[in-house]
Structure formats: C-alpha cells, structure tokens
Amino acid sequence: MRTLYTIGFTRSSAEHFFGRLRDAGVRRLLDVRLHNRSQLAGFSKAGDLEWFLAELLDVAYEHRLDLAPTAELLKDYQQKRVGPEEYAAAFRTLLVQRDVAGGDRTPFEGPTALLCSEADPDHCHRRVVAEHLAEAWGGLAVTHL
C-alpha cells in the first residue's frame, strides 16, 4: 500500500519541519495552499521553500491550486460563516467538480506530501484532499506528519 503524507508548517521550526519530511522519505511536496507567498510564512514561502526542499532534501516542489479551496470558500471558513463540516463537504464537492482523482497521478508516485499551513490536519483542507484521493484510488494510506 502506498502512503500519502500531509504536513503543516505552523508551530514548527524549520529543523522539525524538514526533519519530518526527511524521516518519512518524502520525495515530492505538493503545496495545496491557496496563497503560498505570504511574508508570514517564513521558511515555507513558495520560492524559499522550493529552494530549501531541493538543497536540503532533494525533494521536488509543486504548487497545486487545483487542490486548494476557492478564495470565497476559504474566507467563509476563516470568518466562521461556515462550520468545519460544511466547509469540508463544500470542498469535497469542489474536488469532485475539478476531477482531481481522475487527473494525472504522476505527482503522487513515490513518497509524496501535501503541504498546508495548519499544524492540525483536522482543521485543514489537506486532510480532505488526502481522504478524497484515498477513497477514490484505494490502496492509499494517509499519514499526517
């Protein structure tokens, strides 16, 4: 059975973040954040993160907006206009509409991790993406780093 990893960067030092990826043997990181260039993101800001991954771990980086929520859905969730269950259901519908499970699986070959900001996967859409793909594809275990 293949494993799909998920990881968040908040409340994590660079040492702990990159160490978790290294220890899991991750070879590709798919950034599922809608906004990946925030100055608040520190070491996980898009250009910096891509460089760190390549230089420190020889890990490929790809920003995947098709695996991110829409700006409207994210804003509704952040401003508590929708609750966690409603947000997850709306996001699952979006993933189906985008046919992410029917698309190219090449980026998921080999040890791959989905990146978002939240430390806790239960409060993050990366969990929804991972569960959606595991259900659609079968034979895919999800591990949150």
N, CA and C of each residue as an Amber inpcrd file, in Angstrom:
protein
   435
   0.8380000  -1.1820000   0.0000000   0.0000000   0.0000000   0.0000000
   0.8860000   1.2490000   0.0000000   0.5810000   2.1820000  -0.8830000
   1.3130000   3.4460000  -0.9390000   0.8380000   4.3710000   0.1750000
   1.7000000   5.3120000   0.5460000   1.3660000   6.2750000   1.5890000
   1.3930000   7.6790000   1.0180000   0.3690000   8.4520000   1.3480000
   0.3210000   9.8770000   1.0420000   0.4520000  10.6000000   2.3710000
   1.4500000  11.4440000   2.4760000   1.7040000  12.1860000   3.7060000
   1.0640000  13.5610000   3.6260000   0.7490000  14.1210000   4.7970000
   0.3410000  15.5200000   4.8660000   1.1770000  16.1830000   5.9480000
   1.4170000  17.4890000   5.7750000   2.2360000  18.2150000   6.7430000
   1.8110000  19.6780000   6.7710000   1.8290000  20.2530000   7.9670000
   1.6010000  21.6810000   8.1460000   2.8760000  22.3190000   8.6700000
   3.0010000  23.6330000   8.4800000   4.2480000  24.2790000   8.9030000
   4.0880000  25.1830000  10.1170000   2.8610000  25.5760000  10.4760000
   2.7260000  26.4660000  11.6280000   3.1020000  25.7250000  12.9030000
   3.5950000  26.4940000  13.8560000   4.0590000  25.9590000  15.1480000
   5.1610000  24.9110000  14.9540000   5.9490000  25.0620000  13.8950000
   7.0350000  24.1260000  13.6250000   8.2890000  24.9070000  13.2710000
   9.3880000  24.5000000  13.8410000  10.6650000  25.0910000  13.4320000
  11.0470000  24.5080000  12.0770000  11.9520000  25.1780000  11.3900000
  12.4480000  24.6450000  10.1180000  13.0860000  23.2760000  10.3420000
  13.8400000  23.1380000  11.4220000  14.5010000  21.8630000  11.7140000
  13.4810000  20.7360000  11.8610000  12.4120000  20.9830000  12.5920000
  11.3870000  19.9560000  12.8070000  10.6210000  19.6760000  11.5150000
  10.2880000  20.7140000  10.7800000   9.5450000  20.5640000   9.5280000
  10.3310000  19.7160000   8.5200000  11.5500000  20.1300000   8.2230000
  12.3520000  19.3990000   7.2320000  12.7610000  18.0210000   7.7490000
  12.9410000  17.8960000   9.0530000  13.2550000  16.5990000   9.6490000
  12.1330000  15.5950000   9.4720000  10.8880000  16.0470000   9.6320000
   9.7440000  15.1440000   9.4380000   9.6760000  14.6610000   7.9930000
   9.9020000  15.5560000   7.0550000   9.8960000  15.1520000   5.6410000
  11.0240000  14.1670000   5.3510000  12.2090000  14.4630000   5.8630000
  13.3760000  13.5860000   5.6620000  13.1130000  12.2080000   6.2590000
  12.6470000  12.1740000   7.4970000  12.4370000  10.8990000   8.1850000
  11.3760000  10.0370000   7.5020000  10.3980000  10.6750000   6.8640000
   9.3480000   9.9310000   6.1570000   9.7990000   9.5020000   4.7610000
  10.9190000  10.0430000   4.2940000  11.4060000   9.6930000   2.9620000
  10.6520000  10.3720000   1.8310000  10.0410000  11.5100000   2.1110000
   9.2640000  12.2310000   1.1000000  10.1800000  12.6670000  -0.0450000
   9.7110000  12.4890000  -1.2870000  10.4850000  12.8680000  -2.4760000
   9.8240000  14.0040000  -3.2560000   8.5410000  14.2730000  -2.9740000
   7.8180000  15.3500000  -3.6630000   6.8690000  15.9950000  -2.6620000
   6.8280000  17.3290000  -2.6970000   5.9100000  18.0690000  -1.8390000
   4.9560000  18.8560000  -2.7270000   3.6640000  18.6120000  -2.5310000
   2.6340000  19.3290000  -3.2690000   2.0400000  20.3740000  -2.3370000
   2.2490000  21.6240000  -2.6660000   1.7780000  22.7530000  -1.8670000
   0.3230000  23.0080000  -2.2380000  -0.5980000  22.7660000  -1.3060000
  -2.0250000  22.9000000  -1.5830000  -2.6040000  24.1830000  -0.9890000
  -1.7280000  25.1340000  -0.6610000  -2.2010000  26.4200000  -0.1400000
  -2.7120000  27.2910000  -1.2840000  -3.7650000  28.0310000  -1.0110000
  -4.2710000  28.9880000  -1.9820000  -3.2690000  30.1220000  -2.1520000
  -2.7410000  30.6050000  -1.0390000  -1.7630000  31.7000000  -1.0400000
  -0.4530000  31.1680000  -0.4610000   0.5740000  31.0700000  -1.2810000
   1.8290000  30.4770000  -0.8090000   2.9930000  31.4680000  -0.8010000
   2.6870000  32.7570000  -0.8450000   3.7540000  33.7550000  -0.8910000
   3.7190000  34.7400000   0.2770000   2.9480000  34.4740000   1.2910000
   2.8180000  35.3800000   2.4280000   4.1510000  35.5780000   3.1430000
   4.4330000  36.8120000   3.5190000   5.6420000  37.1030000   4.2910000
   5.5920000  36.4170000   5.6550000   4.3860000  36.1220000   6.1340000
   4.2350000  35.4670000   7.4340000   4.5960000  33.9890000   7.3800000
   4.7630000  33.4550000   6.1870000   5.0250000  32.0250000   6.0340000
   6.4650000  31.6360000   6.3630000   7.3450000  32.6040000   6.5440000
   8.7240000  32.2950000   6.9150000   9.3900000  31.3570000   5.9250000
   9.9660000  30.2620000   6.4350000  10.6950000  29.3200000   5.5790000
   9.8020000  28.6200000   4.5680000   8.4840000  28.7030000   4.7280000
   7.5880000  27.9960000   3.8110000   7.0590000  28.8830000   2.6900000
   7.5760000  30.1030000   2.5560000   7.1780000  30.9590000   1.4390000
   7.6510000  30.2920000   0.1450000   6.8170000  30.3040000  -0.8640000
   6.9950000  29.4980000  -2.0800000   8.4250000  29.4110000  -2.6040000
   9.0280000  30.4980000  -2.9860000  10.3700000  30.4430000  -3.5710000
  11.4020000  29.9050000  -2.6140000  11.3320000  30.3470000  -1.3640000
  12.2730000  29.8630000  -0.3560000  12.0780000  28.3750000  -0.0960000
  10.8320000  27.9620000   0.0350000  10.5480000  26.5560000   0.3260000
  11.0520000  25.6550000  -0.7940000  10.8040000  26.0450000  -2.0120000
  11.2690000  25.2270000  -3.1410000  12.7880000  25.0610000  -3.0880000
  13.5090000  26.1340000  -2.7740000  14.9650000  26.0810000  -2.6820000
  15.4090000  25.1840000  -1.5250000  14.8190000  25.3910000  -0.3420000
  15.1860000  24.5750000   0.8230000  14.9530000  23.0890000   0.5510000
  13.8040000  22.7540000  -0.0240000  13.4950000  21.3520000  -0.3020000
  14.5200000  20.7320000  -1.2420000  14.8560000  21.4560000  -2.2990000
  15.8200000  20.9360000  -3.2780000  17.2130000  20.8170000  -2.6790000
  17.6580000  21.8450000  -1.9750000  19.0240000  21.8760000  -1.4540000
  19.2300000  20.9560000  -0.2530000  18.2720000  20.9290000   0.6560000
  18.4390000  20.1470000   1.8830000  18.0550000  18.6810000   1.7270000
  17.0070000  18.4180000   0.9280000  16.4470000  17.0670000   0.8990000
  16.3320000  16.4560000  -0.4980000  16.6610000  17.2080000  -1.5310000
  16.4610000  16.7460000  -2.9030000  15.0040000  16.3360000  -3.1310000
  14.0890000  17.1890000  -2.6580000  12.6490000  16.9570000  -2.7810000
  12.0900000  17.9260000  -3.8210000  11.2740000  17.4140000  -4.7270000
  10.6280000  18.2440000  -5.7450000   9.4650000  19.0110000  -5.1180000
   9.2030000  20.2000000  -5.6480000   8.1380000  21.0730000  -5.1390000
   7.1880000  21.4280000  -6.2730000   5.8960000  21.4370000  -5.9560000
   4.8960000  21.8370000  -6.9460000   3.7410000  22.5190000  -6.2240000
   3.3430000  23.6940000  -6.6970000   2.1770000  24.3950000  -6.1460000
   0.9520000  23.9140000  -6.9050000  -0.0360000  23.3750000  -6.1810000
  -1.2130000  22.7690000  -6.8020000  -2.4830000  23.5110000  -6.3960000
  -2.8400000  24.5300000  -7.1560000  -4.0540000  25.2890000  -6.8640000
  -5.3160000  24.4580000  -7.0620000  -5.2400000  23.4010000  -7.8780000
  -6.4100000  22.5390000  -8.0510000  -6.7290000  21.7570000  -6.7830000
  -5.8010000  21.7260000  -5.8450000  -6.0160000  21.0370000  -4.5710000
  -6.2390000  22.0290000  -3.4310000  -6.5030000  23.2830000  -3.7780000
  -6.7610000  24.3340000  -2.7910000  -8.2250000  24.7600000  -2.8800000
  -8.7700000  25.2660000  -1.7880000 -10.1470000  25.7750000  -1.8460000
 -10.2010000  27.0750000  -2.6490000 -11.3890000  27.4790000  -3.0230000
 -11.5420000  28.7890000  -3.6520000 -11.3380000  29.8650000  -2.5880000
 -11.0250000  31.0670000  -3.0240000 -10.8460000  32.1810000  -2.0880000
 -12.1270000  32.4270000  -1.2960000 -13.2590000  32.3210000  -1.9600000
 -14.5450000  32.5560000  -1.2910000 -14.8100000  31.5060000  -0.2090000
 -14.5930000  30.2470000  -0.5240000 -14.8250000  29.1830000   0.4520000
 -13.8800000  29.3190000   1.6380000 -12.6270000  29.5980000   1.3700000
 -11.6560000  29.7630000   2.4490000 -12.0260000  30.9420000   3.3440000
 -12.4190000  32.0460000   2.7470000 -12.8090000  33.2300000   3.5180000
 -14.0320000  32.9390000   4.3830000 -15.0210000  32.2480000   3.8210000
 -16.2150000  31.8840000   4.5940000 -15.8500000  31.0340000   5.8030000
 -14.9120000  30.1250000   5.6290000 -14.4770000  29.2640000   6.7340000
 -13.6900000  30.0620000   7.7710000 -12.7630000  30.8810000   7.3110000
 -11.9420000  31.6670000   8.2350000 -12.7750000  32.6630000   9.0320000
 -13.8210000  33.1900000   8.4160000 -14.6790000  34.1590000   9.0980000
 -15.8670000  33.4910000   9.7800000 -15.8190000  32.1630000   9.8520000
 -16.8050000  31.3470000  10.5590000 -18.2330000  31.5100000  10.0250000
 -18.3450000  31.8010000   8.7310000 -19.6660000  31.8280000   8.1000000
 -20.1140000  30.4110000   7.7530000 -19.1490000  29.4900000   7.6640000
 -19.4500000  28.0620000   7.5250000 -18.6330000  27.3150000   8.5740000
 -19.2020000  26.2540000   9.0960000 -18.5090000  25.4450000  10.0870000
 -17.5980000  24.4260000   9.4250000 -16.8370000  23.6930000  10.2360000
 -15.8760000  22.7220000   9.6890000 -16.5060000  21.6420000   8.8060000
 -17.6490000  21.1180000   9.2160000 -18.2850000  20.0520000   8.4350000
 -18.7950000  20.5810000   7.0980000 -19.4160000  21.7630000   7.1350000
 -19.9300000  22.3620000   5.9050000 -18.7810000  22.7260000   4.9570000
 -17.7000000  23.2310000   5.5350000 -16.5100000  23.5720000   4.7460000
 -15.9440000  22.3210000   4.0680000 -15.7830000  21.2500000   4.8270000
 -15.2330000  20.0080000   4.2710000 -16.1350000  19.4560000   3.1710000
 -17.4530000  19.4970000   3.3950000 -18.3890000  18.9940000   2.3870000
 -18.3280000  19.8340000   1.1110000 -18.2800000  21.1520000   1.2550000
 -18.2010000  22.0370000   0.0900000 -16.8840000  21.8280000  -0.6510000
 -15.8180000  21.6150000   0.1010000 -14.5200000  21.4010000  -0.5370000
 -14.4780000  20.0520000  -1.2530000 -15.0760000  19.0180000  -0.6590000
 -15.1500000  17.7100000  -1.3350000 -15.8920000  17.8430000  -2.6700000
 -16.9900000  18.5960000  -2.6510000 -17.7510000  18.8320000  -3.8820000
 -16.8720000  19.5060000  -4.9270000 -16.0860000  20.4750000  -4.5010000
 -15.1680000  21.1720000  -5.4030000 -14.1270000  20.2080000  -5.9860000
 -13.5930000  19.3160000  -5.1580000 -12.6100000  18.3360000  -5.6380000
 -13.2160000  17.4140000  -6.6920000 -14.4720000  17.0280000  -6.4830000
 -15.1690000  16.1870000  -7.4610000 -15.3850000  16.9690000  -8.7540000
 -15.8350000  18.2210000  -8.6330000 -16.0590000  19.0500000  -9.8220000
 -14.7690000  19.2390000 -10.6140000 -13.6640000  19.3600000  -9.9180000
 -12.3620000  19.5350000 -10.5770000 -11.7870000  18.2120000 -11.0800000
 -12.4040000  17.1150000 -10.7160000 -11.9680000  15.7680000 -11.0930000
 -10.5030000  15.5200000 -10.7320000 -10.1280000  15.9060000  -9.5140000
  -8.7300000  15.7260000  -9.1060000  -8.3520000  14.2500000  -9.0190000
  -9.2860000  13.3900000  -8.6650000  -8.9740000  11.9600000  -8.5720000
  -8.8280000  11.3240000  -9.9500000  -9.4390000  11.9300000 -10.9580000
  -9.3550000  11.3880000 -12.3120000  -8.2010000  11.9470000 -13.1180000
  -7.4690000  12.8760000 -12.5340000  -6.3660000  13.5240000 -13.2430000
  -5.0820000  12.7140000 -13.2050000  -4.0240000  13.3610000 -13.5860000
  -2.6970000  12.7510000 -13.6510000  -2.2280000  12.3230000 -12.2590000
  -1.9170000  11.0550000 -12.1100000  -1.4500000  10.5380000 -10.8160000
   0.0690000  10.5870000 -10.6700000   0.7640000  10.9880000 -11.7140000
   2.2260000  11.0030000 -11.6800000   2.7880000  11.7460000 -10.4760000
   2.2510000  12.9340000 -10.1180000   2.8150000  13.6370000  -8.9570000
   2.6810000  12.8630000  -7.6390000   1.8380000  11.8490000  -7.6210000
   1.6200000  11.0810000  -6.4020000   2.4030000   9.7730000  -6.3830000
   3.1710000   9.5190000  -7.4350000   4.0120000   8.3280000  -7.4550000
   5.2160000   8.5830000  -6.5630000   5.5870000   7.6220000  -5.8060000
   6.6790000   7.8140000  -4.8570000   6.1680000   8.5460000  -3.6220000
   6.9940000   8.6460000  -2.6100000   6.5790000   9.2840000  -1.3570000
   6.2850000  10.7750000  -1.5600000   5.0220000  11.1390000  -1.3960000
   4.5500000  12.4970000  -1.6410000   3.8690000  13.0380000  -0.3950000
   4.0400000  14.3460000  -0.1600000   3.3710000  15.0090000   0.9650000
   2.5680000  16.1940000   0.4550000   1.4020000  16.3860000   1.0530000
   0.5790000  17.5660000   0.8100000   0.8970000  18.5810000   1.8950000
   1.1990000  19.8060000   1.5110000   1.5460000  20.8640000   2.4600000
   0.4420000  21.9020000   2.5510000   0.1080000  22.2680000   3.7740000
  -0.7090000  23.4420000   4.0350000  -0.1880000  24.0730000   5.3200000
  -0.8310000  25.1240000   5.7640000  -0.2800000  25.8560000   6.9040000
  -0.6610000  25.2760000   8.2580000  -1.8670000  24.8080000   8.4180000
  -2.3550000  24.3790000   9.7300000  -1.5210000  23.2400000  10.3160000
  -1.2130000  23.3610000  11.5850000  -0.4650000  22.3040000  12.2730000
  -1.3100000  21.0450000  12.4170000  -2.5940000  21.2140000  12.6970000
  -3.5050000  20.0980000  12.9500000  -4.2580000  19.7430000  11.6690000
  -4.0680000  18.5480000  11.1390000  -4.7470000  18.1880000   9.8940000
  -6.2690000  18.1650000  10.0240000  -6.7750000  18.0160000  11.2350000
  -8.2260000  18.0110000  11.4160000  -8.8420000  19.3760000  11.1610000
  -8.0260000  20.4170000  11.1320000  -8.5100000  21.7730000  10.8730000
  -7.9710000  22.3060000   9.5500000  -7.6860000  21.4070000   8.6270000
  -7.0400000  21.8230000   7.3800000  -7.6060000  21.0490000   6.1940000
  -7.6760000  21.7240000   5.0550000  -8.2210000  21.0860000   3.8600000
  -7.3020000  20.0180000   3.2840000  -6.0310000  19.9750000   3.6660000
  -5.1430000  18.9300000   3.1300000  -5.6330000  17.5440000   3.5400000
  -6.2470000  17.4430000   4.7160000  -6.8280000  16.1760000   5.1680000
  -7.9560000  15.7590000   4.2280000  -8.7850000  16.7190000   3.8340000
  -9.9050000  16.4280000   2.9420000  -9.3860000  15.9460000   1.5850000
  -8.3490000  16.5960000   1.0730000  -7.7440000  16.1720000  -0.1990000
  -7.2210000  14.7430000  -0.0750000  -6.4610000  14.4740000   0.9710000
  -5.8640000  13.1470000   1.1600000  -6.9400000  12.0720000   1.2850000
  -7.9690000  12.3450000   2.0700000  -9.0490000  11.3650000   2.2440000
  -9.8100000  11.1480000   0.9340000 -10.0310000  12.2140000   0.1960000
 -10.7320000  12.1080000  -1.0910000  -9.9530000  11.2080000  -2.0550000
  -8.6560000  11.4310000  -2.1570000  -7.8330000  10.6200000  -3.0610000
  -7.7530000   9.1730000  -2.5880000  -7.6210000   8.9610000  -1.2840000
  -7.5560000   7.5980000  -0.7440000  -8.8470000   6.8370000  -1.0390000
  -9.9880000   7.5020000  -0.8840000 -11.2770000   6.8630000  -1.1770000
 -11.4130000   6.5620000  -2.6670000 -11.0120000   7.5100000  -3.4960000
 -11.1780000   7.3550000  -4.9430000 -10.2300000   6.3160000  -5.5280000
  -9.0040000   6.2790000  -5.0470000  -7.9920000   5.4190000  -5.6360000
  -7.8630000   4.0660000  -4.9510000  -8.1680000   3.9820000  -3.6820000
  -7.9350000   2.7450000  -2.9430000  -6.4440000   2.4570000  -2.8510000
  -6.0450000   1.6240000  -1.9270000  -4.6350000   1.2580000  -1.7910000
  -3.7280000   2.4120000  -1.4250000  -4.2830000   3.4300000  -0.7910000
  -3.5170000   4.6180000  -0.4230000  -3.7490000   4.9080000   1.0550000
  -2.6850000   4.7880000   1.8370000  -2.7640000   5.1140000   3.2620000
  -2.4040000   6.5800000   3.4400000  -3.0330000   7.2400000   4.3980000
  -2.7570000   8.6460000   4.6810000  -2.0700000   8.7400000   6.0320000
  -0.9290000   9.4150000   6.0580000  -0.1820000   9.6310000   7.2990000
   0.0720000  11.1170000   7.4570000  -0.3370000  11.6550000   8.6070000
  -0.1220000  13.0660000   8.9040000   1.1840000  13.2020000   9.6850000
   2.1230000  13.9530000   9.1330000   3.4320000  14.1290000   9.7720000
   3.3690000  15.2200000  10.8340000
